[in-house]
Amino acid sequence: MGSRYPLTNTQSATPRFTVGCDHHGWWVVHDRLGRVGGLFASEAAALHFADEESNHDACAVCRAPAGKCVELDGITAVAVRTTSLRRSA
């Protein structure tokens, strides 16, 4: 089953929201425009927030690629991680 939120952007426009984990393992919604965003306890909560903020426009939301760390101030590449990216709910 495919995800509604692409791992990478396949269109020319950059998605407004990026969803992924930060260096602590919390789920983050980063807004490219810097207007909203936050830390979330679960992936589902982060995706729900981004979906609502984008008026359910799937092209406006993307998941961060594997191996990338999403911070509220942007996306940062990380080296090999030894801990899980998921924080239990």
N, C-alpha and C positions, 0 to 999 in steps of 0.2 A: 504494500500500500504506500503510495507516495505522500509526501508532505505538502501541505498547502503553502508552506513557507520555503522558498527556494534557498539552498545553501549558498548559492552565488547568484548574482544578478545576471540575467541573460538578456535584458533589454538595455537600451542606451541610457536611460535615465537611472540615476542612483536612487535606491530605496531610501525613504526617509528614516525608517527605524531599523536598527540592527539589534538582534536578540542573541545573547550568549552569556557565558560565565565570566566572572571577574577572577582575579588571582586568588581570592578567598573561596571561590566555589559558589558564590551567590549568583543568581540569575539577574542579568542587567538588560534594561532597554535603553539604548543610546539613540537619541534623536539627533540626526544630522543637522537640524536647524537650531538645536540647543534650547528648545522651548519646553519640553517635558521629558520625562524619563525617570528611572529609579531602579532600586534594588528589589528583588522579589525572592521569595522562599522557594518557588517552584518554576519550572519551565512553563507549565500551563498558565500560571498567573501572569508571567511576563508576556507570553504570546497573547493572552486575552487582553491585557492592557494595550499592547501595540495594535492589536486588531481593532479595538474600540477607538483608539486615538486616530487611526487611519481611515475611519468610517468603513471598515471591512474591505479595504482595498489591498488584496494579497500582494500586489506589485509594490506596495509601499513598505512591506515588511520582509526582512530576510534574516536567516540564521547566519551567525558567524561561522566561517569555515573551521573545520577541525584544526586544532593547534593554534588557534587565535584566542586571545584573551580580550574580552570586551570590558572597557572601563567607562565610567560615566563621561569622561572627557575624550573618548575615542577608542579605537581598536588598536591594541598593541600585540605584536607578535611575541610569543613565548617559546622558550625552549621546551625540551621534554619535561612533562609533568609527571610526578610520581604519585600524586594524590588524585582522587576522583574529581571530575568536574561537577558532579551532581551533589547537591546538599540534600539530605533526606528531609522530607516534609514533616 
